[in-house]
């Protein structure tokens, strides 16, 4: 009985606070990362809005299914996935272009050929993307004549290495 009395007299073992501390540290890390992403994305979004200001002058948008092409790099293992939109003068012009199936197929084929000629080293730079936008506008203007392409927008742009 004396052994039972000593066991009852011992205080209960304290639970470890390690899981609670690790959980708090993990929560702070996730929250800090989220705050960093949010604060970093806000200026980038503001800069993107400034760059797209000329697109507001155009009223119509011609949208394509995403392009997926092998790039012209050695080995052929790299590819580009891009969603491209063309800004034209007005919504009526955009509707006219998109309803003409032959013109849309010619335009898509021409842009696909242009994208497949690109190299990944060029496309990953800001200057490379700007040059590609200009080349797309020129190529599209040739197919869409007499319609004018006011701007080229990328809503998705991924170079896979």
Backbone as CSV, one residue per row, in Angstrom:
resi,resn,N_x,N_y,N_z,CA_x,CA_y,CA_z,C_x,C_y,C_z
1,UNK,0.811,-1.177,0.000,0.000,0.000,0.000,0.865,1.256,0.000
2,UNK,1.996,1.164,0.582,2.878,2.319,0.606,3.340,2.678,-0.807
3,UNK,3.487,1.681,-1.645,3.885,1.940,-3.027,2.764,2.668,-3.760
4,UNK,1.538,2.294,-3.520,0.402,2.961,-4.151,0.293,4.395,-3.676
5,UNK,0.566,4.601,-2.436,0.474,5.946,-1.882,1.538,6.857,-2.510
6,UNK,2.735,6.326,-2.749,3.778,7.144,-3.354,3.453,7.447,-4.809
7,UNK,2.844,6.497,-5.516,2.467,6.724,-6.903,1.387,7.788,-6.997
8,UNK,0.458,7.768,-6.041,-0.609,8.758,-6.055,-0.075,10.138,-5.650
9,UNK,0.937,10.166,-4.847,1.492,11.417,-4.371,2.313,12.129,-5.458
10,UNK,2.855,11.348,-6.411,3.639,11.944,-7.495,2.717,12.779,-8.383
11,UNK,3.211,13.964,-8.765,2.380,14.780,-9.657,2.299,14.126,-11.045
12,UNK,1.234,14.402,-11.741,1.055,13.851,-13.086,2.135,14.424,-14.002
13,UNK,2.585,13.635,-14.977,3.614,14.088,-15.902,3.084,15.254,-16.725
14,UNK,3.946,16.255,-16.917,3.566,17.409,-17.716,3.639,17.029,-19.183
15,UNK,2.678,17.546,-19.938,2.684,17.305,-21.379,3.733,18.201,-22.012
16,UNK,4.353,17.704,-23.064,5.388,18.464,-23.761,4.760,19.627,-24.528
17,UNK,5.422,20.759,-24.478,4.950,21.938,-25.200,5.596,22.050,-26.584
18,UNK,6.421,21.089,-26.942,7.115,21.122,-28.221,6.152,21.184,-29.407
19,UNK,5.111,20.352,-29.476,4.198,20.455,-30.627,3.532,21.831,-30.716
20,UNK,3.193,22.417,-29.588,2.575,23.735,-29.580,3.557,24.793,-30.110
21,UNK,4.796,24.711,-29.689,5.815,25.661,-30.145,6.074,25.486,-31.637
22,UNK,6.202,24.246,-32.118,6.431,23.995,-33.538,5.248,24.473,-34.372
23,UNK,4.047,24.281,-33.883,2.856,24.758,-34.590,2.841,26.272,-34.705
24,UNK,3.210,26.961,-33.619,3.236,28.419,-33.638,4.306,28.927,-34.606
25,UNK,5.476,28.307,-34.606,6.545,28.706,-35.527,6.111,28.461,-36.972
26,UNK,5.487,27.325,-37.238,5.003,27.025,-38.589,3.955,28.027,-39.044
27,UNK,3.044,28.375,-38.150,2.006,29.353,-38.474,2.614,30.723,-38.781
28,UNK,3.614,31.125,-38.005,4.288,32.394,-38.263,5.020,32.370,-39.604
29,UNK,5.643,31.251,-39.937,6.366,31.142,-41.203,5.405,31.235,-42.382
30,UNK,4.283,30.537,-42.292,3.299,30.580,-43.371,2.697,31.977,-43.481
31,UNK,2.371,32.579,-42.363,1.817,33.930,-42.375,2.808,34.945,-42.914
32,UNK,4.063,34.821,-42.536,5.098,35.723,-43.034,5.305,35.557,-44.525
33,UNK,5.302,34.319,-44.988,5.443,34.072,-46.422,4.271,34.647,-47.203
34,UNK,3.068,34.477,-46.677,1.886,35.037,-47.328,1.936,36.555,-47.373
35,UNK,2.360,37.170,-46.293,2.469,38.629,-46.250,3.518,39.111,-47.251
36,UNK,4.645,38.421,-47.326,5.689,38.778,-48.283,5.167,38.698,-49.709
37,UNK,4.475,37.600,-50.031,3.925,37.423,-51.373,2.924,38.532,-51.685
38,UNK,2.040,38.835,-50.747,1.020,39.853,-50.973,1.645,41.226,-51.196
39,UNK,2.605,41.583,-50.363,3.224,42.891,-50.490,4.091,42.998,-51.743
40,UNK,4.694,41.898,-52.136,5.526,41.904,-53.333,4.667,41.920,-54.589
41,UNK,3.518,41.250,-54.589,2.649,41.172,-55.756,1.931,42.494,-56.019
42,UNK,1.660,43.284,-54.994,0.930,44.539,-55.176,1.676,45.520,-56.084
43,UNK,2.986,45.786,-55.891,3.678,46.699,-56.807,3.773,46.141,-58.221
44,UNK,3.949,44.826,-58.358,4.031,44.221,-59.679,2.707,44.391,-60.410
45,UNK,1.594,44.209,-59.711,0.288,44.394,-60.327,0.092,45.839,-60.748
46,UNK,0.579,46.778,-59.946,0.457,48.187,-60.293,1.282,48.508,-61.536
47,UNK,2.477,47.928,-61.656,3.303,48.153,-62.837,2.634,47.545,-64.066
48,UNK,2.026,46.360,-63.910,1.329,45.723,-65.019,0.164,46.572,-65.498
49,UNK,-0.522,47.221,-64.591,-1.640,48.080,-64.972,-1.142,49.275,-65.769
50,UNK,0.024,49.809,-65.419,0.585,50.933,-66.159,0.963,50.509,-67.574
51,UNK,1.522,49.317,-67.724,1.940,48.843,-69.032,0.745,48.551,-69.925
52,UNK,-0.366,48.138,-69.357,-1.520,47.784,-70.146,-2.412,48.983,-70.453
53,UNK,-2.043,50.166,-70.036,-2.846,51.353,-70.272,-3.134,51.583,-71.756
54,UNK,-2.176,51.371,-72.688,-2.502,51.563,-74.096,-3.586,50.605,-74.591
55,UNK,-3.723,49.449,-73.958,-4.718,48.481,-74.387,-6.129,48.992,-74.144
56,UNK,-6.296,49.947,-73.255,-7.617,50.470,-72.967,-8.171,51.274,-74.131
57,UNK,-7.314,51.729,-75.041,-7.795,52.472,-76.193,-8.505,51.555,-77.178
58,UNK,-8.121,50.272,-77.199,-8.773,49.315,-78.072,-9.991,48.722,-77.400
59,UNK,-10.999,48.474,-78.172,-12.219,47.989,-77.563,-12.486,46.519,-77.762
60,UNK,-11.775,45.854,-78.663,-12.064,44.457,-78.940,-10.870,43.576,-78.663
61,UNK,-11.162,42.353,-78.238,-10.100,41.402,-77.930,-10.355,40.101,-78.687
62,UNK,-9.333,39.627,-79.377,-9.378,38.340,-80.061,-8.577,37.374,-79.208
63,UNK,-9.245,36.344,-78.716,-8.623,35.400,-77.792,-8.396,34.054,-78.482
64,UNK,-7.294,33.419,-78.116,-6.949,32.100,-78.658,-6.889,31.084,-77.533
65,UNK,-7.045,29.822,-77.907,-6.743,28.743,-76.976,-5.250,28.829,-76.684
66,UNK,-4.799,28.366,-75.518,-3.356,28.458,-75.213,-2.498,27.742,-76.263
67,UNK,-1.385,28.359,-76.582,-0.409,27.781,-77.493,0.582,26.951,-76.676
68,UNK,0.892,25.760,-77.154,1.938,24.930,-76.560,2.839,24.494,-77.712
69,UNK,4.108,24.963,-77.676,5.033,24.672,-78.768,6.391,24.258,-78.229
70,UNK,7.064,23.407,-78.987,8.460,23.108,-78.706,9.276,24.297,-79.176
71,UNK,10.240,24.698,-78.374,11.076,25.842,-78.723,12.242,25.409,-79.600
72,UNK,12.871,26.362,-80.249,13.944,26.092,-81.201,15.295,25.958,-80.505
73,UNK,15.325,25.355,-79.333,16.571,25.119,-78.608,17.173,23.788,-79.042
74,UNK,18.480,23.652,-78.807,19.126,22.380,-79.110,18.551,21.298,-78.210
75,UNK,18.332,20.141,-78.741,17.796,19.030,-77.964,16.280,18.970,-77.974
76,UNK,15.630,20.080,-78.223,14.172,20.098,-78.352,13.411,19.755,-77.088
77,UNK,14.030,19.847,-75.924,13.356,19.456,-74.693,12.610,20.577,-74.005
78,UNK,12.665,21.775,-74.537,12.017,22.909,-73.880,10.786,23.320,-74.667
79,UNK,9.770,23.782,-73.923,8.565,24.213,-74.611,7.990,25.465,-73.980
80,UNK,7.098,26.092,-74.724,6.432,27.318,-74.306,4.938,27.065,-74.261
81,UNK,4.318,27.536,-73.180,2.856,27.537,-73.084,2.462,28.986,-72.859
82,UNK,1.682,29.534,-73.803,1.306,30.944,-73.722,-0.139,31.138,-74.150
83,UNK,-0.839,31.977,-73.430,-2.180,32.407,-73.812,-2.046,33.819,-74.366
84,UNK,-2.471,33.988,-75.606,-2.275,35.250,-76.313,-3.635,35.870,-76.640
85,UNK,-3.717,37.190,-76.450,-4.893,37.944,-76.852,-4.422,39.116,-77.700
86,UNK,-5.170,39.395,-78.756,-4.880,40.533,-79.616,-5.918,41.608,-79.357
87,UNK,-5.473,42.840,-79.155,-6.379,43.967,-78.963,-6.551,44.641,-80.322
88,UNK,-7.824,44.763,-80.738,-8.152,45.404,-82.011,-9.019,46.632,-81.752
89,UNK,-9.359,47.336,-82.817,-10.007,48.643,-82.708,-11.288,48.657,-81.890
90,UNK,-12.178,47.701,-82.116,-13.464,47.731,-81.423,-14.048,46.320,-81.329
91,UNK,-15.082,46.143,-80.515,-15.681,44.815,-80.351,-16.254,44.241,-81.650
92,UNK,-16.742,45.102,-82.533,-17.296,44.607,-83.801,-16.201,43.977,-84.659
93,UNK,-15.027,44.595,-84.667,-13.895,44.046,-85.418,-13.472,42.708,-84.823
94,UNK,-13.406,42.630,-83.507,-13.040,41.373,-82.843,-14.053,40.278,-83.176
95,UNK,-15.326,40.629,-83.180,-16.371,39.646,-83.493,-16.251,39.179,-84.940
96,UNK,-15.993,40.113,-85.837,-15.819,39.781,-87.249,-14.652,38.813,-87.445
97,UNK,-13.558,39.069,-86.760,-12.368,38.221,-86.886,-12.646,36.831,-86.317
98,UNK,-13.203,36.761,-85.114,-13.416,35.464,-84.463,-14.474,34.625,-85.167
99,UNK,-15.426,35.250,-85.849,-16.459,34.491,-86.551,-15.976,33.954,-87.889
100,UNK,-14.875,34.457,-88.415,-14.312,33.981,-89.670,-13.343,32.837,-89.350
101,UNK,-13.825,31.601,-89.460,-13.047,30.422,-89.058,-11.743,30.297,-89.843
102,UNK,-11.785,30.564,-91.142,-10.581,30.436,-91.965,-9.528,31.443,-91.509
103,UNK,-9.949,32.666,-91.257,-9.014,33.687,-90.811,-8.423,33.336,-89.449
104,UNK,-9.233,32.793,-88.547,-8.738,32.398,-87.220,-7.725,31.266,-87.323
105,UNK,-7.980,30.288,-88.198,-7.044,29.170,-88.354,-5.741,29.663,-88.974
106,UNK,-5.829,30.541,-89.964,-4.612,31.105,-90.565,-3.811,31.894,-89.539
107,UNK,-4.514,32.680,-88.741,-3.858,33.489,-87.721,-3.186,32.603,-86.673
108,UNK,-3.905,31.599,-86.197,-3.337,30.686,-85.189,-2.120,29.952,-85.756
109,UNK,-2.218,29.490,-86.993,-1.104,28.778,-87.617,0.113,29.682,-87.755
110,UNK,-0.107,30.911,-88.158,0.994,31.859,-88.315,1.665,32.145,-86.972
111,UNK,0.867,32.340,-85.938,1.429,32.598,-84.614,2.138,31.367,-84.058
112,UNK,1.601,30.198,-84.337,2.236,28.955,-83.889,3.618,28.794,-84.513
113,UNK,3.729,29.095,-85.792,5.027,29.029,-86.470,6.011,30.025,-85.857
114,UNK,5.538,31.233,-85.585,6.390,32.255,-84.983,6.875,31.832,-83.595
115,UNK,5.988,31.303,-82.790,6.360,30.884,-81.433,7.363,29.731,-81.459
116,UNK,7.205,28.817,-82.413,8.105,27.663,-82.501,9.512,28.059,-82.938
117,UNK,9.678,29.243,-83.492,10.993,29.719,-83.917,11.788,30.353,-82.777
118,UNK,11.182,30.529,-81.630,11.802,31.247,-80.512,12.743,30.339,-79.716
119,UNK,13.688,30.960,-79.023,14.633,30.259,-78.145,14.303,30.612,-76.696
120,UNK,14.451,29.647,-75.807,14.075,29.862,-74.404,14.914,30.950,-73.738
121,UNK,16.191,31.050,-74.091,17.049,32.062,-73.473,16.549,33.475,-73.759
122,UNK,15.959,33.665,-74.917,15.424,34.971,-75.287,14.099,35.241,-74.576
123,UNK,13.244,34.226,-74.514,11.893,34.411,-73.985,11.849,34.660,-72.484
124,UNK,12.877,34.266,-71.757,12.829,34.444,-70.304,13.209,35.858,-69.873
125,UNK,13.613,36.689,-70.820,13.959,38.071,-70.486,12.785,39.001,-70.817
126,UNK,12.741,40.138,-70.157,11.689,41.119,-70.425,11.800,41.659,-71.851
127,UNK,13.034,41.899,-72.305,13.228,42.390,-73.669,12.783,41.350,-74.693
128,UNK,13.028,40.085,-74.383,12.614,39.011,-75.283,11.096,38.933,-75.415
129,UNK,10.392,39.087,-74.293,8.927,39.077,-74.334,8.397,40.282,-75.109
130,UNK,9.020,41.448,-74.910,8.595,42.642,-75.632,8.813,42.482,-77.141
131,UNK,9.955,41.911,-77.511,10.235,41.673,-78.929,9.243,40.669,-79.513
132,UNK,8.888,39.656,-78.722,7.912,38.667,-79.181,6.548,39.320,-79.380
133,UNK,6.152,40.204,-78.477,4.875,40.911,-78.639,4.854,41.698,-79.949
134,UNK,5.950,42.396,-80.249,6.038,43.159,-81.496,5.964,42.238,-82.711
135,UNK,6.663,41.109,-82.652,6.655,40.171,-83.768,5.264,39.575,-83.964
136,UNK,4.574,39.275,-82.866,3.207,38.740,-82.966,2.291,39.793,-83.589
137,UNK,2.414,41.041,-83.159,1.575,42.116,-83.710,1.801,42.265,-85.215
138,UNK,3.073,42.226,-85.656,3.377,42.343,-87.084,2.822,41.160,-87.873
139,UNK,3.050,39.960,-87.337,2.581,38.760,-88.024,1.059,38.749,-88.107
140,UNK,0.390,39.096,-87.011,-1.071,39.111,-86.990,-1.628,40.182,-87.914
141,UNK,-0.978,41.342,-87.964,-1.433,42.419,-88.849,-1.381,41.979,-90.310
142,UNK,-0.374,41.189,-90.662,-0.279,40.675,-92.026,-1.432,39.750,-92.372
143,UNK,-1.849,38.936,-91.415,-2.950,37.999,-91.652,-4.298,38.713,-91.598
144,UNK,-4.423,39.692,-90.707,-5.706,40.349,-90.469,-5.952,41.578,-91.347
145,UNK,-5.019,41.918,-92.238,-5.176,43.127,-93.054,-6.581,43.168,-93.648
146,UNK,-7.242,44.270,-93.602,-6.854,45.644,-93.298,-6.991,46.004,-91.819
147,UNK,-7.349,45.039,-90.967,-7.520,45.348,-89.544,-6.157,45.572,-88.893
148,UNK,-6.143,46.445,-87.892,-4.912,46.773,-87.185,-4.911,46.117,-85.807
149,UNK,-3.740,45.618,-85.392,-3.568,45.061,-84.051,-2.962,46.160,-83.190
150,UNK,-3.706,46.581,-82.162,-3.245,47.672,-81.308,-2.281,47.214,-80.229
151,UNK,-2.478,45.987,-79.734,-1.624,45.492,-78.653,-1.715,43.972,-78.613
152,UNK,-0.711,43.370,-78.014,-0.674,41.925,-77.785,-0.530,41.723,-76.293
153,UNK,-1.386,40.885,-75.732,-1.367,40.626,-74.296,-1.130,39.142,-74.036
154,UNK,-0.345,38.857,-72.996,-0.149,37.487,-72.534,-0.871,37.345,-71.202
155,UNK,-1.777,36.401,-71.107,-2.411,36.142,-69.812,-1.773,34.929,-69.134
156,UNK,-0.973,34.186,-69.879,-0.276,33.018,-69.344,0.984,32.877,-70.182
157,UNK,2.140,32.709,-69.529,3.402,32.619,-70.267,4.344,31.752,-69.465
158,UNK,4.618,30.553,-69.940,5.444,29.611,-69.203,6.466,28.995,-70.140
159,UNK,7.737,29.128,-69.794,8.816,28.462,-70.525,9.279,27.303,-69.652
160,UNK,9.094,26.095,-70.147,9.446,24.885,-69.392,10.846,24.439,-69.769
161,UNK,11.697,24.275,-68.760,13.059,23.799,-68.997,13.148,22.322,-68.707
